[in-house]
Amino acid sequence: QVQVVESGGGSVQAGGSLRLSCAAPSDTSCRYDMSWYRQAPGKEREFVAGINIGGTTSYTDSLKGRFTISQDNTKNTLFLQMNSLKPEDTAMYYCKRVGYGPSWCRDYWGQGIQVTVSS
């Protein structure tokens, strides 16, 4: 079973920063789109940021400028740098990997990691 593991979450005060990491094994025959989602209690899971195979990034409009997504392909690691955090950023954050190529290039979700921002 493939393990997609997020790390770097925790509790910070408003205005602080966190960097989330997502590590997963990869196959050399596969290529991947990577993204971050989040879900607050009682709310729908929402897209946060993504980076595709070509390196193009995308963001939820309200987060652009505060959050930055990046990827280290050599280590199969995805990052989300979160600056100027606000209480409304409090949520469970999930890493998503979409694989392209042979049939074993599967899609995976991480188990989620909690981010809590206090006022």
C-alpha positions as CSV (number, residue, x, y, z in Angstrom):
1,Q,0.0,0.0,0.0
2,V,1.4,3.4,-1.0
3,Q,1.9,5.8,1.9
4,V,1.3,9.5,1.1
5,V,2.5,11.3,4.2
6,E,1.9,15.0,5.1
7,S,4.0,16.8,7.8
8,G,4.7,20.3,9.0
9,G,1.3,21.1,10.4
10,G,0.5,22.4,13.9
11,S,-0.8,25.5,15.7
12,V,0.4,29.0,15.1
13,Q,-0.9,32.5,15.9
14,A,-2.4,34.7,13.3
15,G,0.3,36.2,11.0
16,G,2.6,33.3,11.5
17,S,3.9,30.8,8.9
18,L,4.0,27.1,8.3
19,R,5.4,24.9,5.6
20,L,3.6,21.6,4.9
21,S,5.4,18.7,3.2
22,C,4.0,15.7,1.4
23,A,6.2,12.8,0.6
24,A,5.2,9.8,-1.5
25,P,7.1,7.1,-3.4
26,S,7.1,7.4,-7.2
27,D,7.7,5.2,-10.2
28,T,10.1,6.4,-12.9
29,S,7.5,5.5,-15.6
30,C,4.9,7.8,-14.1
31,R,4.5,11.6,-14.1
32,Y,2.4,13.4,-11.5
33,D,0.2,16.4,-10.9
34,M,0.3,17.4,-7.3
35,S,-2.1,19.6,-5.3
36,W,-3.2,20.6,-1.8
37,Y,-6.8,20.7,-0.6
38,R,-8.2,21.6,2.8
39,Q,-11.4,21.0,4.7
40,A,-12.7,22.9,7.7
41,P,-15.2,21.4,10.1
42,G,-18.7,21.4,8.6
43,K,-17.4,22.7,5.2
44,E,-16.7,21.1,1.9
45,R,-13.2,20.1,0.9
46,E,-11.7,22.8,-1.3
47,F,-8.8,23.2,-3.6
48,V,-5.9,25.2,-2.3
49,A,-3.1,25.0,-4.8
50,G,-1.7,22.8,-7.5
51,I,1.4,22.2,-9.6
52,N,1.3,20.2,-12.8
53,I,3.9,18.1,-14.6
54,G,5.1,21.2,-16.5
55,G,5.6,23.2,-13.3
56,T,2.6,25.5,-13.8
57,T,1.0,26.5,-10.5
58,S,-2.5,27.4,-9.7
59,Y,-4.1,28.8,-6.6
60,T,-7.5,29.6,-5.1
61,D,-7.8,33.4,-5.8
62,S,-8.2,34.3,-2.1
63,L,-5.0,32.5,-1.2
64,K,-2.7,33.7,-4.0
65,G,0.1,35.8,-2.6
66,R,0.0,34.1,0.8
67,F,0.5,30.5,-0.1
68,T,3.1,29.1,-2.4
69,I,3.2,25.5,-3.8
70,S,6.5,23.9,-4.9
71,Q,7.8,20.5,-5.6
72,D,11.1,18.6,-5.3
73,N,10.8,15.9,-8.0
74,T,14.1,14.3,-7.0
75,K,12.7,13.6,-3.6
76,N,9.1,13.1,-4.6
77,T,8.1,15.8,-2.1
78,L,5.4,18.5,-2.4
79,F,5.5,21.7,-0.3
80,L,3.0,24.3,0.7
81,Q,4.5,27.5,2.2
82,M,1.8,29.3,4.1
83,N,2.5,32.9,5.2
84,S,0.4,35.5,7.0
85,L,-1.9,32.8,8.3
86,K,-5.4,33.7,9.4
87,P,-7.9,32.0,11.7
88,E,-10.0,31.1,8.7
89,D,-7.1,29.0,7.4
90,T,-7.7,26.5,10.1
91,A,-8.5,23.2,8.5
92,M,-7.3,19.7,7.8
93,Y,-4.9,19.9,4.8
94,Y,-4.7,17.1,2.3
95,C,-2.0,16.3,-0.3
96,K,-3.3,14.8,-3.6
97,R,-1.2,13.1,-6.3
98,V,-2.6,12.3,-9.7
99,G,-0.5,9.8,-11.7
100,Y,-0.2,9.6,-15.5
101,G,1.3,6.8,-17.5
102,P,0.9,3.0,-17.2
103,S,-2.0,1.6,-15.3
104,W,-0.1,1.4,-12.1
105,C,0.4,5.2,-12.0
106,R,-2.4,5.6,-9.6
107,D,-4.0,8.6,-7.8
108,Y,-3.5,9.0,-4.0
109,W,-4.7,11.2,-1.2
110,G,-2.7,11.8,2.0
111,Q,-4.3,11.2,5.3
112,G,-4.5,14.9,6.1
113,I,-2.7,17.1,8.6
114,Q,-4.2,19.7,10.9
115,V,-3.4,23.4,10.7
116,T,-4.8,25.6,13.5
117,V,-4.4,29.3,13.5
118,S,-5.4,31.3,16.6
119,S,-6.3,34.9,16.8
